[in-house]
Amino acid sequence: MPSDEACGTPDSIAQPEPGLTAQTVIDRARALRPLLRQQQQESDWRGCYSPEVHQKLLEGGLYRIQTPASFGGYEMEPVTFIRVVAEIARGHPAAGWCYALGASHAFLLASHFSEEVQRRMFGDDGEFRSPAVAGPAGKMTPVEGGYMVDGVFPFASGVPYATHFMGGSLIPSDSGAPRHVLFVLPRADIEIMADWGEGRFMGMQASGSNSVRITGSFVPVAHVVGTEMLMSSEHAPE
């Protein structure tokens, strides 16, 4: 069988830790519990868990649980991810929320966007952390090849340590009624607003639920999918 390179397709991204097991990632999440509990108060004020916790999640492979193996992920069963979320939440419920909403959407990208878009978003290192604000919010103006996006997308839980952003908005459709869609952008194309943490809200203060502002960012057509697809069992387009 010809290699990926011979077929004109980039080679797969190597897993940082080949052979990593579901039990190991669960154990690593459980081991964070004392640190998360110790940092609860400062994390609530900050609005998300600490850079120290983020680094341990990163190094432990916990952000790659739902990432396809071909993009350097561990492609584990959803139940493993849920168990990891539960262990983190036992240390700090709001940290569990922040982690879950930032780390779960690699599965969404891999399920409903084309392989070309996946390769672009996972990049050379396979790092993909993204909230998904279903919306609809903001405004998508049709332009050649895609849309210009403007607006504020509130409660983007998980965004403080995001590499990308998924947002829901409306576009014109042939039926007359606007179509609800979801788009994906790299982190460089968004602004994380300083409107979370520091006691601004009651409860779940470390959930990292900042608003995201987008100002004139171009989104190619291929980076947009209809939300009706998210409720179906259809595969991502080729």
ZADREN-35783 format. One record per residue (C-alpha): residue number from 1; x negated, y, z negated. Coordinates in Angstrom, 1 decimal. Each point is the difference from the previous one (the first is absolute). Example, Ala and Ser with C-alpha at 12.3 -4.5 7.8 and 13.67 -1.06 7.14 Angstrom:
   n   east  north     up
   1  -12.3   -4.5   -7.8
   2   -1.4    3.4    0.7
***
This chain:
   n   east  north     up
   1    0.0    0.0    0.0
   2   -1.4    3.4    0.9
   3   -0.9    2.4   -2.9
   4    2.0    3.0   -0.8
   5   -2.8    2.2    1.4
   6    0.1   -2.0    3.3
   7    3.7    0.6    0.3
   8   -0.5    3.7   -0.5
   9    1.4    0.1   -3.5
  10   -2.1    1.2   -2.9
  11   -1.3   -2.6   -2.4
  12    2.0   -0.6   -3.2
  13   -1.1    1.9   -3.2
  14   -1.7   -2.2   -2.5
  15    1.6   -0.5   -3.4
  16   -2.1    1.6   -2.7
  17    0.3   -3.1   -2.2
  18    0.7   -3.1    2.0
  19    1.8   -2.7   -2.0
  20    1.7    2.4   -2.4
  21    2.9   -1.8   -1.6
  22    3.4    1.2   -1.1
  23   -0.7   -1.0   -3.6
  24   -3.2    2.1    0.1
  25    1.8    3.2    1.0
  26    2.6   -0.6   -2.6
  27   -2.6   -0.5   -2.6
  28   -1.8    3.2    1.1
  29    3.2    1.9   -0.3
  30    0.6   -1.4   -3.5
  31   -3.5    1.0   -1.0
  32    0.8    3.6    0.7
  33    2.7    0.1   -2.7
  34   -2.1    1.3   -2.9
  35   -1.5    2.8    2.2
  36    3.4    1.0    1.3
  37    1.5    0.1   -3.5
  38   -3.0    2.0   -1.3
  39    0.4    2.6    2.8
  40    3.8    0.3    0.0
  41    0.2    3.5   -1.4
  42   -2.7    1.5    2.3
  43    1.5   -1.8    3.0
  44    3.4    1.4   -0.7
  45   -1.4    3.5   -0.1
  46   -2.1   -0.6    3.1
  47    3.0   -1.4    1.8
  48   -1.6   -3.3    1.1
  49   -2.4   -2.7   -1.3
  50   -3.6    1.0   -0.4
  51   -2.8   -0.2    2.7
  52   -1.6   -2.6   -2.2
  53    3.1   -2.3    0.3
  54    0.2    0.8    3.7
  55   -3.6   -1.2    0.5
  56    0.7   -3.2   -1.9
  57    3.0   -0.7    2.2
  58   -2.0    0.8    3.1
  59   -3.0   -2.2   -0.9
  60    2.3   -2.8   -1.3
  61    1.8   -0.3    3.4
  62    3.3    0.9   -1.5
  63    0.8    2.5    2.7
  64   -0.5   -2.7    2.7
  65    2.5   -2.6   -1.3
  66    2.6    0.9    2.7
  67   -2.5    0.8    2.8
  68   -0.3   -2.5    2.9
  69   -3.1   -2.2   -0.1
  70   -1.0    1.3    3.5
  71   -0.4    3.5   -1.5
  72   -2.1   -1.1   -3.0
  73    2.9   -0.7   -2.3
  74    1.0   -3.1   -2.0
  75    3.5   -0.5    1.5
  76    1.4   -1.5   -3.2
  77    3.5   -0.9   -0.8
  78    2.3    2.9   -1.1
  79    0.5   -1.7   -3.3
  80   -3.7    0.5   -0.8
  81    0.3    3.7    0.7
  82    3.1    0.2   -2.3
  83   -1.9   -1.8   -2.8
  84   -2.9    2.4    0.3
  85    2.4    3.0   -0.2
  86    1.5   -1.5   -3.1
  87   -3.4   -0.4   -1.7
  88   -0.9    3.6    0.8
  89    3.4    1.2   -1.2
  90   -0.6   -1.8   -3.3
  91   -2.9    2.3   -0.5
  92    1.8    3.1    1.1
  93    3.4   -0.2    1.8
  94   -0.6    3.2    1.9
  95   -3.3   -1.2    1.2
  96    1.7   -3.2    1.2
  97    2.4    2.2    2.0
  98   -2.8    2.1    1.5
  99   -2.0   -3.1    1.0
 100    3.0   -1.9    1.4
 101    1.2    2.9    2.2
 102   -3.5    0.7    1.3
 103   -1.2   -3.5    0.6
 104    3.1   -1.7    1.4
 105    0.4    1.6    3.4
 106   -2.8   -1.7    1.8
 107    2.6   -2.8    0.4
 108    2.4    2.6    1.5
 109   -2.6    1.2    2.5
 110   -0.9   -3.6    1.0
 111    3.6   -1.0    0.3
 112    1.4    2.7    2.2
 113   -2.6    2.0    1.8
 114   -1.9   -1.2    3.1
 115   -3.4   -1.7   -0.2
 116   -1.6    3.1    1.6
 117    1.4    2.2   -2.7
 118   -1.0   -2.4   -2.7
 119   -3.6   -0.1    1.2
 120   -0.1    3.8    0.1
 121    1.5    0.3   -3.5
 122   -2.0   -2.8   -1.7
 123   -3.1    1.4    1.7
 124   -3.5   -1.5   -0.4
 125    0.3   -0.8   -3.7
 126    3.6   -1.3   -0.4
 127    0.8    2.7   -2.7
 128    3.7    0.8    0.1
 129    1.8    1.5   -2.9
 130    3.2    2.0    0.7
 131    3.2    1.1   -1.6
 132    3.1   -0.3    2.1
 133    2.5    2.8   -0.5
 134    3.1   -1.3    1.8
 135    1.7    3.4    0.2
 136    1.2    1.3    2.3
 137   -2.0    3.1   -0.6
 138   -2.0    2.6    2.0
 139    0.5    0.7    3.7
 140   -1.3   -1.9    3.0
 141   -0.2    2.0    3.2
 142   -0.4   -2.0    3.3
 143   -3.1    0.9    2.0
 144   -1.9   -1.8    2.7
 145   -1.1   -3.4   -1.3
 146    1.6    0.3   -3.4
 147    1.2    2.4   -2.6
 148   -1.2    3.0   -2.0
 149    0.9   -0.5   -3.7
 150    0.6    2.7   -2.5
 151    1.6    0.0   -3.5
 152   -0.2   -1.1   -3.5
 153    0.4   -3.7   -1.0
 154    0.8   -0.2   -3.8
 155   -0.8   -2.8   -2.4
 156   -2.8   -1.7    2.0
 157   -0.8   -2.4   -2.8
 158   -3.4   -1.5    0.3
 159   -1.5    2.8    2.1
 160   -2.9    1.2   -2.3
 161   -2.2   -2.8    1.2
 162    1.6   -0.4    3.5
 163   -2.0   -0.4    3.2
 164    3.1    0.5    2.1
 165    3.6    1.2   -0.2
 166    3.4   -1.4    1.2
 167    2.9    2.3    0.2
 168    3.6   -0.2    1.1
 169    1.7    2.6    2.2
 170    2.5    0.5    2.8
 171   -0.5    0.2    3.8
 172    2.5    0.6    2.8
 173    1.5   -3.1    1.6
 174    1.9   -0.8    3.2
 175    3.2   -0.8   -2.0
 176    0.2    3.6   -1.3
 177   -0.4   -0.9   -3.7
 178   -3.5    0.5   -1.3
 179   -2.2   -3.1   -0.5
 180   -1.5   -0.7   -3.4
 181   -3.7   -0.9    0.5
 182   -3.2   -0.7   -1.9
 183   -3.4    1.3    1.1
 184   -3.5   -0.6   -1.2
 185   -2.9    2.5   -0.2
 186   -3.5    0.0   -1.4
 187   -0.7    1.8   -3.2
 188   -1.8    2.8    1.7
 189    3.2    1.1    1.7
 190    1.9    0.7   -3.3
 191   -0.2    2.2   -3.0
 192    0.7   -1.4   -3.5
 193    1.8    2.6   -2.0
 194   -0.9    0.8   -3.6
 195    3.5   -0.5   -1.2
 196   -0.3   -3.1   -2.2
 197   -1.5   -0.7   -3.4
 198   -0.8    2.5   -2.8
 199    3.4   -0.6   -1.6
 200    2.1    1.1    3.0
 201    2.4   -2.9   -0.2
 202    1.3   -2.4   -2.7
 203   -1.0   -3.7    0.2
 204   -2.2   -1.8    2.4
 205   -2.3    3.0    0.1
 206   -3.0   -2.0    1.2
 207    1.8   -1.4    3.1
 208   -1.9    2.3    2.3
 209    3.3    1.3    1.5
 210   -1.4    3.2    1.5
 211    1.7    1.6    3.0
 212   -1.7   -0.1    3.3
 213   -0.1    3.1    2.4
 214   -0.5   -0.5    3.7
 215   -0.7    3.0    2.2
 216   -0.1   -0.5    3.7
 217   -1.5   -3.5    0.1
 218    0.3   -2.0    3.2
 219    1.5   -3.4   -0.2
 220   -0.3   -2.2    3.1
 221    3.1   -1.9    1.2
 222   -1.7   -3.3   -0.9
 223   -0.3    1.1   -3.7
 224    3.8    0.3   -0.3
 225    2.5   -2.9   -0.6
 226    3.7    0.0   -0.6
 227    1.1   -0.7   -3.6
 228    2.5   -2.5    1.4
 229   -3.0   -2.3    0.8
 230   -0.9    0.1   -3.7
 231    3.2   -1.7   -0.8
 232   -0.4   -2.8    2.6
 233   -2.2   -3.0    0.4
 234   -1.4    1.2    3.4
 235   -3.7   -0.1    0.4
 236   -2.1    3.0    0.7
 237   -0.1    1.1    3.7
 238   -2.9   -1.2    2.1
***
